[in-house]
Amino acid sequence: MLLNAKTAISTPQVLLVPYSKWHVPKYHEWMKDEEIQKATASEPLTLEEEYAMQQSWRQDPDKLTFIICHPVKSNPVNSRPESELGEGEEEEEEEEEEEEIQLPKTADTPDKMLGDINLFLRIDDGDDGSAAASVVGEIELMIAEKVNQGRGFGRAALLAFLGYVRGWEGGVVGEFLERDESALAALGDLGSFSSSGGCFGGGVGRLGCLSVKIGEGNERSLGLFESVGFRRVSEVPNYFGEFELRMTLGLGGEAQVEGYREVGYEG
């Protein structure tokens, strides 16, 4: 997706950056791991195929992708603690401007990479085709190396990603439908579409829901997604041994991130 081509997301816990060509060799090494292949339902690719896939993920209108990295350490905003105020002196109530983050060139080098988080967009009209068609975004989240798992990076990345999707929902849906004619046709007669506003018959373009599919034995991931508002579609796993969990963006208010900032990215 082109929407996030020049945008990184910085939080105190993680940095999310667009998937760029210098990330490919490290990503390729991750995907050689059979456990990761099984968890992500992926087939091993050659390095050349991985470079081609990187270009696809950056350009295809149905894929929104970020690489998860260690956070950028920025200087704290200057302020005077209450203990330093003179007698009778009141601290000014004016809001202090946040210090602008400048991403160093080393912010997303291979040694900073932790994993990736993706949104795959599709049209869903229900299992039997009887429901109204809607745009569904399926999330995939991976913290690749065991040494980095269970340390809160996955949760931080998910919350930051949900914040971005929530803030840019119209742009995400808009690019998908503007650049994928078959998807727009599958939605049927929804009136005029404006790419600038992401509008359908006067309403803002919306995701029907967010979805994630998790193996029945992956209690850690199930607990993570349920903790931010996702709910299981069924009490029993599907044919592939997976639970599908869904959430509408309007129910994810608890997924706000303190210190969330969108910053410019040159990739």
C-alpha atoms as one frame of an Amber mdcrd trajectory, in Angstrom:
protein
   0.000   0.000   0.000   1.255   3.445  -0.919  -0.501   5.195   1.977   2.261
   4.534   4.527   5.233   4.714   2.142   6.728   7.729   3.921   5.344   7.272
   7.427   6.886   5.640  10.485   5.118   5.178  13.829   7.148   5.894  16.936
   6.083   4.886  20.445   8.121   4.472  23.629   7.999   0.672  23.168   8.426
   0.084  19.409   9.099   1.759  16.072   7.088   0.712  13.014   8.572   1.491
   9.591   7.551   0.702   5.992   9.025  -2.543   4.645  12.111  -1.468   2.672
  14.645  -3.301   0.538  17.378  -3.276   3.203  15.049  -5.206   5.513  14.817
  -8.114   3.062  18.001 -10.100   3.924  17.109 -10.230   7.642  13.477 -11.019
   6.876  14.595 -13.762   4.502  16.662 -15.344   7.293  13.645 -15.278   9.611
  11.463 -17.016   7.060  13.853 -19.958   6.763  12.698 -21.029  10.233  10.235
 -23.920   9.914   8.298 -22.841  13.014   7.768 -19.372  11.535   6.729 -20.889
   8.212   4.141 -23.015  10.003   2.879 -20.161  12.183   2.505 -17.814   9.197
   1.352 -20.482   6.696   4.243 -19.416   4.461   6.365 -21.244   1.917  10.146
 -20.645   1.830  11.222 -18.211  -0.887  14.527 -17.534  -2.576  16.196 -14.210
  -1.795  15.208 -12.896  -5.227  11.586 -13.908  -4.600  11.725 -12.198  -1.201
  12.819  -8.925  -2.839   9.908  -9.227  -5.276   7.541  -9.869  -2.365   8.830
  -6.751  -0.596   7.923  -4.657  -3.626   4.489  -6.266  -3.722   3.829  -5.527
  -0.065   4.864  -1.905  -0.546   2.747  -1.350  -3.662  -0.293  -3.654  -3.644
  -3.487  -1.841  -2.542  -4.681  -4.766  -0.413  -1.614  -4.931   1.873  -0.640
  -2.500   4.647   2.724  -3.510   6.101   5.158  -2.282   8.747   8.416  -3.742
  10.027   8.588  -3.741  13.843  11.829  -2.358  15.298  13.238  -1.456  18.685
  12.072   2.043  19.753  13.912   5.258  19.028  15.256   6.851  22.180  14.491
  10.574  22.140  15.434  13.310  24.590  12.773  14.094  27.200  10.774  17.286
  26.841  12.262  20.024  29.012  10.086  20.884  31.983  10.513  22.137  35.521
   9.406  19.727  38.250   7.169  21.125  40.958   9.993  20.814  43.499  11.948
  23.495  41.641   9.181  26.080  41.631   9.780  29.087  43.852   7.448  29.948
  46.719   4.210  31.351  45.368   5.312  30.652  41.802   2.792  28.852  39.627
   3.759  26.673  36.712   2.481  27.973  33.410  -0.495  26.041  32.174   0.362
  26.409  28.528   0.851  23.063  26.851   4.432  22.386  25.974   5.157  21.449
  22.415   6.381  17.910  21.962   9.938  17.582  20.779  10.083  16.523  17.125
  11.551  13.074  16.582  14.201  12.775  13.900  14.724   9.167  12.903  18.443
   8.352  12.803  19.700   6.368   9.822  20.336   3.460  12.175  16.737   3.372
  13.477  15.717   0.389  11.325  18.977  -1.388  10.560  18.823  -5.222  10.645
  19.978  -5.384  14.278  16.958  -3.244  15.292  14.365  -5.433  13.530  11.923
  -7.451  15.662   9.215  -8.680  13.288   6.374  -7.395  11.155   2.677  -6.526
  11.296   0.367  -6.575   8.294  -3.205  -5.854   7.270  -4.607  -7.823   4.329
  -7.803  -6.346   2.888 -10.553  -8.394   1.280 -14.248  -8.257   0.495 -16.418
 -10.415   2.740 -20.089 -11.206   2.142 -20.486 -13.930   4.743 -20.042 -17.667
   4.395 -23.228 -18.135   2.391 -23.184 -14.851   0.515 -26.336 -13.632   2.244
 -24.752 -10.838   4.298 -24.054  -7.357   2.952 -20.572  -7.164   1.450 -17.990
  -5.263   3.491 -14.255  -4.636   3.594 -12.473  -6.822   6.150  -8.902  -6.271
   7.267  -7.069  -9.405   8.440  -4.118  -8.771  10.742  -0.944 -10.839  10.907
   1.616 -10.167  13.643   5.044 -11.746  14.073   7.819 -11.241  16.585  10.378
 -13.419  14.852  13.065 -14.433  17.333  12.322 -16.256  20.571  14.652 -13.963
  22.530  12.285 -11.065  21.769   9.009 -12.912  22.383   7.082 -12.432  25.601
   8.662  -9.029  26.230   5.711  -6.829  25.250   6.902  -5.963  21.744   3.957
  -7.719  20.084   1.378  -5.932  22.213   3.051  -2.555  21.681   3.196  -3.100
  17.919  -0.455  -4.182  17.784  -1.653  -1.141  19.731   0.393   1.230  17.576
  -0.866  -0.436  14.399  -4.492  -0.231  15.560  -3.935   3.462  16.274  -2.690
   4.022  12.730  -5.506   2.041  11.100  -8.079   3.855  13.227  -6.686   7.262
  12.281  -6.320   6.472   8.579  -9.290   4.147   8.093 -10.756   6.198   5.241
  -7.402   6.304   3.444  -6.811   2.563   3.892 -10.228   1.619   2.523 -10.039
   4.355  -0.095  -6.769   3.200  -1.626  -7.924  -0.416  -1.623 -11.124   0.305
  -3.523  -9.708   3.008  -5.768  -6.875   0.798  -6.995  -8.653  -2.591  -6.988
 -11.574  -2.451  -9.411 -12.663  -6.024  -8.676 -12.985  -5.218  -4.971 -15.055
  -2.132  -5.672 -17.285  -4.091  -8.037 -17.775  -6.800  -5.402 -19.264  -4.234
  -3.027 -22.070  -3.557  -5.476 -23.820  -0.238  -5.990 -22.566   1.939  -3.143
 -22.866   5.254  -4.898 -20.041   7.584  -5.797 -16.532   7.048  -4.442 -14.112
   9.867  -3.705 -10.478   8.880  -3.191  -9.765  12.089  -1.308 -12.556  11.545
   1.172 -13.045   7.824   0.915 -16.805   8.327   0.644 -19.551   5.916  -0.313
 -22.926   7.465  -0.950 -22.053  10.292   1.429 -20.570   8.111   4.198 -16.918
   7.743   5.088 -15.310   4.523   3.827 -15.169   2.090   6.733 -13.807  -1.330
   7.514 -16.546  -3.798   8.323 -14.255  -5.292  10.940 -10.720  -6.362  11.734
  -9.992 -10.078  11.818  -7.201 -12.367  13.004  -6.814 -16.137  12.728  -4.810
 -17.883  15.472  -4.001 -21.542  16.047  -6.014 -23.098  18.873  -2.868 -23.901
  20.862  -1.425 -20.389  20.721  -2.793 -19.164  24.037  -0.376 -16.217  24.210
  -1.589 -14.718  20.919  -5.224 -15.457  21.704  -4.869 -13.656  25.007  -3.112
 -10.702  23.385  -5.814 -10.037  20.805  -8.652 -10.626  23.245  -7.066  -8.148
  25.658  -7.481  -5.300  23.125 -11.078  -6.050  22.169 -11.055  -8.925  19.665
 -13.672 -11.625  20.258 -13.878 -15.196  18.984 -16.339 -15.778  16.162 -16.922
 -19.351  17.333 -16.252 -21.304  20.512 -14.644 -24.091  18.468 -11.722 -23.816
  16.018 -12.266 -24.106  12.280 -11.269 -26.950   9.985  -7.642 -25.739  10.041
  -7.473 -25.716  13.842  -7.683 -21.920  14.070  -9.884 -19.513  15.958 -11.025
 -16.415  14.092 -11.346 -13.306  16.249 -12.961 -10.072  15.097 -13.241  -6.489
  16.281 -14.808  -3.326  14.923 -12.630  -0.239  15.238 -15.293   1.539  17.239
 -14.840  -0.987  20.058 -11.092  -0.584  20.370 -10.959   2.517  22.517  -8.715
   0.764  25.023  -6.062   0.397  22.331  -4.864   3.993  22.499  -1.112   4.438
  22.847   0.559   7.024  25.029   3.431   8.654  23.177   2.158   7.620  19.727
   3.699   9.749  16.970   3.664   9.524  13.187   6.967  10.724  11.759   8.395
  11.155   8.284  10.287   8.223   6.800  12.609   8.146   3.821  12.815   4.602
   2.480
